Amino acid sequence: MNNQKVLETVVKAADERRANDIVVLNIEDLSVMGRYFVVMDASSERQVKAIANNIEDHLEEDGVKIIHFEGKDKSNWILMDLGDVIVHVFKTETREFYNLEKLWADAKAVDVSNWITED
């Protein structure tokens, strides 16, 4: 499955579980660790876990292998390494503290508005 389809699957699955402020950053020219960061948050640990589980379920259905899955037990920050796509699901306070978007300010934002439903 190509990166665009993986991104779409991740964003739509996160949106299904009402993830907040889903941002996709193209880090291809800035790092060797991947091509895209997907960053989102939720207000509770329970919701963080639900978002990550839904993403995992959808990726599994599409045959996408998760290379590494970290933080599932604590649910303040769950990281899913899909190879070229790295997914970060934060609890809101944790996202504000680490502020990955600021750390990767030189990365280009990817428009994912077509994959997100409006409330």
QUIJO-V579239 format. One record per pair of residues at least 6 apart in sequence whose ideal C-beta (glycine too) atoms are under 7 Angstrom apart, sorted by the first residue. I is the first residue (numbers start at 1). GAP is how many residues later the second one is. If there is no record, write none. Layout:
I;GAP, I;GAP
This chain:
1;61, 1;62, 1;63, 3;32, 3;33, 3;81, 3;82, 6;58, 6;76, 6;79, 7;17, 7;29, 7;31, 7;78, 8;107, 9;49, 9;50, 9;53, 10;28, 10;45, 10;75, 10;77, 11;11, 11;13, 11;27, 11;101, 11;104, 11;105, 12;103, 13;41, 13;42, 13;45, 14;8, 14;26, 14;37, 14;41, 15;7, 15;100, 15;101, 15;102, 16;38, 17;30, 17;33, 17;34, 17;37, 19;21, 19;23, 19;32, 20;20, 20;21, 20;22, 20;72, 21;19, 21;20, 22;16, 22;18, 22;90, 22;94, 23;16, 23;78, 23;86, 24;12, 24;14, 24;85, 24;86, 24;88, 25;11, 25;12, 25;79, 25;82, 25;84, 26;9, 26;10, 26;81, 26;82, 26;84, 27;7, 27;8, 27;9, 27;10, 27;77, 27;80, 28;7, 30;74, 30;76, 30;77, 34;50, 34;51, 34;52, 35;49, 35;50, 36;48, 36;49, 36;74, 37;49, 37;51, 37;63, 37;67, 38;47, 38;49, 38;50, 39;49, 39;61, 39;62, 40;11, 40;49, 41;49, 41;50, 41;51, 41;54, 42;6, 42;9, 42;49, 42;50, 43;49, 45;30, 45;31, 45;46, 48;27, 48;30, 48;41, 48;42, 48;43, 49;23, 49;26, 51;38, 52;20, 52;26, 52;28, 52;37, 55;25, 55;32, 56;10, 59;7, 64;18, 66;14, 66;16, 67;14, 67;15, 67;16, 68;13, 69;11, 70;9, 71;6, 71;7, 71;8, 72;6, 76;15, 76;18, 77;11, 77;13, 77;17, 78;11, 79;7, 79;9, 80;7, 88;12
